Amino acid sequence: MRHDDVLIRSQAAYALALLGEKDGRDTLRLLRAADPPDRGAVLAAEYLARLGEDEGFDYLLTRVTRG
């Protein structure tokens, strides 16, 4: 996925995942792993959680509890 805006890449990856494309979930995992974490990582984690992926829930829980 090629776009300068990480939020658009996250949204596109989520749409692909909803359509059953494995690349969508893989891209969300890559975006979630951003270091340092950015808004795209948080959005990707949310989308992974919506897809039922534990790593998305875990990431969001960690971010919330760390403050």
C-alpha positions in Angstrom: 0.0 0.0 0.0 1.5 3.3 -1.0 0.3 6.5 0.4 2.1 9.2 2.5 -0.7 9.4 5.0 -0.5 6.5 7.6 -4.1 7.0 8.5 -5.2 6.4 4.9 -3.0 3.3 4.7 -4.6 2.0 7.9 -8.1 2.6 6.6 -7.3 0.9 3.3 -5.7 -2.1 5.0 -8.8 -2.4 7.2 -11.1 -2.4 4.2 -9.0 -5.1 2.5 -9.1 -7.2 5.7 -12.9 -6.8 5.8 -13.0 -8.2 2.3 -11.0 -11.2 3.4 -7.6 -10.2 2.0 -4.7 -11.5 4.1 -2.6 -8.5 3.0 -5.0 -6.2 4.8 -4.3 -7.9 8.2 -0.6 -8.1 7.5 -0.4 -4.4 6.7 -2.3 -3.6 9.8 0.2 -5.6 11.9 3.1 -3.7 10.2 1.4 -0.3 10.9 0.7 -1.3 14.5 4.4 -2.1 15.0 5.5 1.5 14.2 8.3 2.7 16.4 7.8 5.2 17.8 4.1 4.6 17.9 2.0 7.1 15.9 -1.6 7.7 15.2 -1.5 5.1 12.4 -0.3 2.5 14.9 -3.2 3.2 17.3 -5.7 3.2 14.4 -4.3 -0.1 13.1 -4.5 -1.6 16.6 -8.1 -0.5 16.8 -8.9 -2.1 13.4 -7.1 -5.3 14.5 -9.2 -5.4 17.6 -12.4 -4.9 15.6 -11.3 -7.9 13.5 -11.0 -10.0 16.7 -7.2 -10.0 16.8 -5.9 -10.2 20.4 -2.8 -8.2 19.5 -5.0 -5.2 18.7 -6.7 -5.4 22.1 -3.4 -5.9 23.9 -1.8 -2.9 22.2 -4.7 -0.6 23.1 -4.9 -1.8 26.6 -1.2 -1.2 27.1 -1.5 2.3 25.6 -4.5 3.2 27.9 -3.0 1.9 31.1 0.4 3.6 30.5 -1.3 6.9 30.3 
